[in-house]
Amino acid sequence: MSAPASVEQHRPKVELPRTSESETLKKIRHTMSHVMAMAVQTLFPGTQVTIGPWIKQGFYYDFDSPQPFSEADLKAIKKEMVKIIKRKLPLIREQVSRPEAERRIQALKEPYKLEILAGLEDPITLYHLGDEWWDLCAGPHVESTADLNPKAFDLESVAGAYWRGDETKAQLQRIYGTAWETPEQLAEYKRRKEEALRRDHRKLGKELGLFIFSDLVGPGLPLWTPKGTLLRSLLEDFLKQEQVQRGYQPVVTPHIGRVDLFKTSGHWQKYKDDLFPMMGEQEDEGFVLKAMNCPFHIQIYKASLHSYRELPIRLAEFGTVYRYEQSGELGGLTRVRGFTQDDAHLFVTPEQLNDEFLKVVDLIQSVFRILRLDNFKARLSFRDPDSDKYIGSEDAWQKAEYAIQRAVETLGMDHFLGIGEAAFYGPKLDFIVQDALEREWQLGTVQVDYNLPERFDLEYVAEDGSRQRPVMIHRAPFGSLERLIGILIEEYAGDFPLWMAPIQAILLTVSDEQLPFAQQVASDLRLQGLRVEVDVSGDRLGKQIRNAEKAKIPVMAVIGAKEVESDSLNIRLRPAVDVGSLPVSQVAAILTQAVQNYSDWQTTAANLA
């Protein structure tokens, strides 16, 4: 399986400016990067510029400067940029010969520009800011700095960057900025950025005690705490239950395998650089860490000869795989080196393919609805016919792509085409989910594969007694469990729905006298499957409530002398919903039903009220 590239009242919609990807904004940001470079070289003589493109929501430039840039320097650079903008300098395009460009660069004594020039194709163009500053550039730009709004940009940060991204080359300083058409768009961007920081899964994961990273263990290898492990288990159990109802059979495979296994599948030839180094001296006897589960599941299928009556066979595993991602590409849980895929591989007859594909899509859509990740679209990830990275015959690819195309049309799904996004052995239907901050993530994926059954010589006995080749469906509703959890943390801002919360309820006592009653209630509720804790800190009730709020525990039950006497609990739900006093038995019944039904906060609060 190829790597997957996340309660309404807790999901404030954050609207991006509709012009965020407009050609006008691209020109503004590209021009703003030149204005920034001019300002830097004005304020810091001797600084050399390298590259400075526009990027999504902003721009950057890399500088080789004799001194490190500080926060105070950013303020000074921004002030100088405003001065340049207000001078209304024209942006002038000039086409020059390669020797002329080289002559001018040598006059500036900027060797980085010479290296950039060597990699450019003709024609060579320069862009001038008035008659004072220029750089190699293909554009596009605005007509004049008068087209830039001096109140609609900001400089955000300074970061280190290696020249050409090569750690063996010079370390540069990269200044990031953002630019928009209006101050209102800038203000909205900043608000959205603050919201993203509030929801950051790395921050919340630490605050909620879900996972950690250790330098001694290594980057990109998360360690799951008891609460985080419970969250993982809840999600796994949820999907396992859905799968069992649909005829999937669980399997377990090892974390390493022989190189020959991956040679047969083609992964060794195609993705050798993405695998962890081989263990063993001889390649024909070497082992590697598992980077994908499909070759292992194929071996389980191939262990015995199957009749057409047994198909489809659906093998499912929460299999941990390892990929040697570059350190600069790692990011919390969303990009790691060891991750768990909710992987399954279906072995079907050609006649069963369409029906089974639709059933898989139905499973994924059902999972997304329960997780409240229902804002998604489907990408038809097909091969690029001009690329040589794919294996298999033209006929196999056409049949596989047709099966996916027919499925989305049958279901009437919102979809778009992604040429070149296919796995090397087959096309995919990828589910692109938009989160609460309107960022897009690839999660679920379904792949149709005629090629691996061919490479591994898979067979089944057809109704006429002949040996036939099955078709494989690779599928993963979650994609990566780590990525999914990172997205869910940010989607809910740590306020998980009741069924998913590691701690569903906490009992808070007015004094130690109520502790025995609280412990007994907690024990009774646990017997009914609820995850309940008792605050035994001895803190005052106010602090207990604040701590429970900070831990984002969905249900708080306050117990005083009155509650002990009446065998009741005084219930408070997040966020700040006071339900009042209810009998313990009623609370247990309503919470149990809410968990079983994956109910949202509003339904739970209404039932408890």
FENHU-V502858 format. One record per residue. N is the residue number from 1. SS is DSSP state (h for helix, s for strand, l for the rest). OMEGA is omega in degrees with one decimal (NA if undefined). Layout:
# FENHU-V502858
N:SS:OMEGA
N:SS:OMEGA
This chain:
# FENHU-V502858
1:l:178.6
2:l:-176.6
3:l:178.4
4:l:178.4
5:l:NA
6:l:NA
7:l:-168.8
8:h:-176.6
9:h:176.6
10:h:-177.2
11:l:176.3
12:l:179.5
13:l:-178.6
14:l:-174.2
15:l:173.0
16:l:172.6
17:l:-176.4
18:l:-179.4
19:l:-171.6
20:l:179.0
21:l:-177.6
22:l:177.6
23:h:178.4
24:h:-179.9
25:h:177.6
26:h:178.7
27:h:179.1
28:h:-176.4
29:h:178.6
30:h:178.7
31:h:-179.1
32:h:177.4
33:h:176.9
34:h:177.5
35:h:178.6
36:h:-179.6
37:h:177.1
38:h:179.6
39:h:-179.6
40:h:-178.6
41:h:174.8
42:h:-176.4
43:h:-174.5
44:l:179.4
45:l:-178.2
46:l:177.0
47:l:178.9
48:s:177.8
49:s:178.3
50:l:179.7
51:l:-177.3
52:l:-177.1
53:l:165.2
54:s:176.5
55:s:179.3
56:l:178.3
57:l:178.1
58:s:-176.4
59:s:171.6
60:s:171.2
61:s:176.1
62:s:-176.4
63:s:168.0
64:s:-173.5
65:l:179.2
66:l:179.4
67:l:178.3
68:l:178.6
69:l:179.3
70:l:175.9
71:h:177.7
72:h:177.9
73:h:178.5
74:h:178.2
75:h:179.5
76:h:179.3
77:h:178.8
78:h:179.2
79:h:178.3
80:h:177.8
81:h:178.0
82:h:178.2
83:h:-179.4
84:h:-179.9
85:h:-176.4
86:h:177.0
87:l:176.3
88:l:-179.3
89:l:177.3
90:s:172.6
91:s:-172.9
92:s:178.1
93:s:178.7
94:s:176.1
95:s:-176.0
96:s:175.3
97:l:179.8
98:h:177.9
99:h:179.6
100:h:178.2
101:h:179.6
102:h:179.7
103:h:-178.1
104:h:179.9
105:h:178.6
106:h:177.9
107:h:177.8
108:h:-176.9
109:l:178.0
110:l:-175.4
111:h:178.9
112:h:179.7
113:h:177.7
114:h:179.9
115:h:176.8
116:h:-180.0
117:h:-177.9
118:h:-178.7
119:l:-178.0
120:l:173.3
121:l:176.1
122:l:4.1
123:l:177.3
124:s:-179.2
125:s:175.3
126:s:171.1
127:s:-178.6
128:s:166.5
129:s:-171.8
130:l:176.6
131:l:-173.0
132:l:-172.7
133:s:178.4
134:s:175.1
135:s:171.7
136:s:-176.8
137:l:176.6
138:l:-180.0
139:l:2.6
140:l:179.3
141:l:172.1
142:l:-177.3
143:l:-174.5
144:s:175.5
145:h:173.8
146:h:178.7
147:h:178.9
148:l:179.0
149:l:-176.6
150:l:178.3
151:l:-175.6
152:l:175.6
153:s:176.3
154:s:171.9
155:s:-167.3
156:s:-173.5
157:s:173.1
158:s:179.1
159:s:175.6
160:s:177.9
161:s:177.4
162:s:176.8
163:h:-178.1
164:h:-179.0
165:h:-176.3
166:l:-177.0
167:l:179.9
168:l:-176.7
169:l:-173.0
170:l:175.5
171:s:-176.9
172:s:173.8
173:s:-178.7
174:s:175.4
175:s:178.2
176:s:175.0
177:s:174.6
178:s:-178.2
179:s:-177.8
180:l:180.0
181:l:-175.6
182:l:175.0
183:h:179.9
184:h:176.9
185:h:177.3
186:h:179.9
187:h:178.5
188:h:177.1
189:h:-179.4
190:h:177.8
191:h:179.4
192:h:178.9
193:h:176.8
194:h:177.5
195:h:177.6
196:h:177.2
197:h:179.2
198:h:-177.7
199:h:-173.5
200:l:-175.3
201:h:178.1
202:h:178.0
203:h:-178.6
204:h:178.7
205:h:177.6
206:h:-178.9
207:h:-178.3
208:l:176.9
209:l:-176.4
210:l:-177.8
211:s:176.4
212:s:169.0
213:l:-179.2
214:l:177.6
215:l:-179.7
216:l:176.8
217:l:177.7
218:l:179.5
219:l:177.3
220:l:-179.0
221:l:-175.5
222:l:173.2
223:s:-174.5
224:s:177.2
225:l:177.7
226:h:179.5
227:h:179.4
228:h:178.0
229:h:177.0
230:h:177.4
231:h:176.7
232:h:-177.5
233:h:178.9
234:h:179.7
235:h:177.5
236:h:-178.7
237:h:177.8
238:h:-178.3
239:h:178.5
240:h:178.4
241:h:177.7
242:h:-177.3
243:h:-179.8
244:h:179.1
245:l:-178.6
246:l:171.8
247:l:176.4
248:l:178.1
249:s:-178.1
250:s:173.9
251:l:175.8
252:l:-179.9
253:l:-175.6
254:l:-178.4
255:l:177.8
256:s:176.8
257:s:179.9
258:s:178.1
259:h:-178.2
260:h:178.2
261:h:-177.5
262:h:171.4
263:h:179.5
264:h:-179.9
265:h:-177.0
266:l:-178.8
267:h:-179.5
268:h:-178.5
269:h:-173.2
270:h:-170.9
271:h:-177.7
272:h:-177.4
273:h:180.0
274:h:179.4
275:l:172.9
276:l:-175.4
277:l:-178.4
278:l:172.8
279:s:-176.7
280:l:-174.8
281:l:-176.8
282:l:-176.1
283:h:-178.2
284:h:176.6
285:h:-173.0
286:l:177.5
287:s:174.6
288:s:172.7
289:s:-178.0
290:l:177.5
291:l:176.9
292:l:-173.0
293:l:-170.0
294:h:-179.6
295:h:179.2
296:h:178.6
297:h:177.0
298:h:179.7
299:h:177.4
300:h:177.6
301:h:-172.3
302:h:-176.1
303:l:176.9
304:l:179.4
305:l:-175.1
306:s:173.8
307:s:176.3
308:h:-179.9
309:h:-178.5
310:h:-175.5
311:l:4.1
312:l:172.1
313:s:-175.4
314:s:-178.9
315:s:-174.3
316:s:-179.6
317:s:165.0
318:s:-172.1
319:s:178.0
320:s:-179.0
321:s:-173.4
322:s:178.1
323:l:-174.8
324:l:177.1
325:l:176.4
326:l:-174.6
327:h:-179.3
328:h:-178.8
329:h:-178.1
330:l:179.9
331:s:178.8
332:l:179.1
333:l:-173.6
334:l:175.0
335:s:-174.4
336:l:179.2
337:l:175.2
338:s:-177.4
339:s:-175.6
340:s:178.3
341:s:172.7
342:s:-167.2
343:s:170.3
344:s:178.5
345:s:-177.5
346:s:177.9
347:s:-170.4
348:s:170.5
349:l:177.8
350:h:-178.8
351:h:-178.6
352:h:-169.6
353:h:-174.4
354:h:-178.7
355:h:-179.9
356:h:178.1
357:h:179.2
358:h:178.5
359:h:177.8
360:h:178.6
361:h:177.7
362:h:176.9
363:h:-178.4
364:h:179.2
365:h:177.9
366:h:178.4
367:h:-179.1
368:h:179.4
369:h:-178.8
370:h:178.5
371:h:-178.1
372:l:172.4
373:l:-170.7
374:l:176.8
375:l:-174.8
376:s:172.9
377:s:-175.4
378:s:176.2
379:s:173.4
380:s:-174.7
381:s:-176.0
382:s:-178.6
383:l:171.1
384:l:-176.0
385:l:-179.4
386:l:-178.5
387:l:179.6
388:l:-175.9
389:l:-174.4
390:l:177.3
391:l:175.3
392:l:-174.6
393:l:176.3
394:h:-178.6
395:h:-179.8
396:h:-179.8
397:h:-179.8
398:h:179.9
399:h:-178.6
400:h:180.0
401:h:178.7
402:h:179.5
403:h:179.4
404:h:179.5
405:h:-178.9
406:h:-178.7
407:h:-177.6
408:h:177.8
409:h:177.4
410:h:-177.5
411:h:-178.3
412:l:-175.6
413:l:171.5
414:l:-174.3
415:s:175.3
416:s:-173.5
417:s:176.7
418:s:-179.3
419:s:179.7
420:l:-177.6
421:l:-178.4
422:l:167.7
423:s:-174.2
424:l:-177.5
425:l:-179.3
426:s:178.8
427:l:-175.9
428:s:164.3
429:s:-176.8
430:s:178.5
431:s:-178.4
432:s:-174.8
433:s:174.8
434:s:-175.6
435:l:-175.7
436:l:178.7
437:l:177.7
438:l:170.1
439:l:-176.8
440:s:179.6
441:s:170.9
442:s:176.9
443:s:-176.0
444:s:178.2
445:s:174.4
446:s:-176.4
447:s:175.9
448:s:-169.7
449:s:171.6
450:l:-168.3
451:h:179.5
452:h:173.5
453:h:177.5
454:h:-176.5
455:h:179.6
456:l:177.2
457:l:179.5
458:l:-177.6
459:l:164.3
460:s:-179.7
461:s:-178.1
462:l:-176.9
463:l:-179.6
464:l:178.3
465:l:-180.0
466:l:175.4
467:s:-177.9
468:s:-178.2
469:l:175.3
470:l:170.9
471:s:177.4
472:s:167.7
473:s:173.6
474:s:179.6
475:s:178.1
476:s:179.9
477:l:178.5
478:l:-170.1
479:l:174.9
480:s:179.3
481:h:178.9
482:h:179.6
483:h:179.7
484:h:-178.5
485:h:176.5
486:h:179.7
487:h:-179.9
488:h:177.6
489:h:-178.1
490:h:179.0
491:h:-179.0
492:h:-175.0
493:l:179.1
494:l:178.8
495:l:-176.6
496:l:172.9
497:l:-170.9
498:l:-174.4
499:l:-174.8
500:l:-174.7
501:l:178.2
502:l:172.6
503:l:-176.0
504:l:-177.9
505:s:175.5
506:s:-179.0
507:s:-176.6
508:s:-176.6
509:s:177.7
510:l:177.1
511:l:-179.5
512:h:-178.9
513:h:-178.8
514:h:-176.4
515:h:178.9
516:h:177.6
517:h:-179.8
518:h:179.9
519:h:180.0
520:h:177.6
521:h:179.4
522:h:179.4
523:h:179.5
524:h:-180.0
525:h:177.8
526:h:178.6
527:h:178.3
528:l:173.9
529:l:179.9
530:l:-179.0
531:l:-170.4
532:s:174.7
533:s:175.8
534:s:175.4
535:l:-179.0
536:l:-174.8
537:l:-175.0
538:l:179.0
539:l:173.3
540:l:-175.5
541:h:-179.8
542:h:179.8
543:h:176.7
544:h:179.9
545:h:179.4
546:h:179.1
547:h:178.2
548:h:176.1
549:h:-179.4
550:h:178.4
551:l:177.3
552:l:176.5
553:l:-172.1
554:l:-173.4
555:s:172.9
556:s:179.3
557:s:-179.5
558:s:-177.6
559:s:172.6
560:l:-178.9
561:h:-179.5
562:h:-178.9
563:h:178.5
564:h:-177.7
565:h:-175.6
566:h:-178.7
567:l:-176.8
568:s:177.9
569:s:175.2
570:s:-166.9
571:s:173.0
572:s:179.6
573:s:170.7
574:l:-0.8
575:l:172.5
576:l:175.5
577:s:178.4
578:s:-177.8
579:s:-177.8
580:s:-173.8
581:s:179.1
582:s:175.4
583:s:-179.4
584:h:-177.8
585:h:179.7
586:h:177.7
587:h:-178.9
588:h:-177.3
589:h:-176.9
590:h:179.7
591:h:179.1
592:h:178.8
593:h:179.4
594:h:178.8
595:h:-178.1
596:h:-177.6
597:l:-176.5
598:l:-174.3
599:l:178.7
600:l:-176.3
601:h:-174.1
602:h:179.3
603:h:179.9
604:h:-179.5
605:h:-179.5
606:h:-179.8
607:h:179.8
608:h:178.6
609:l:NA
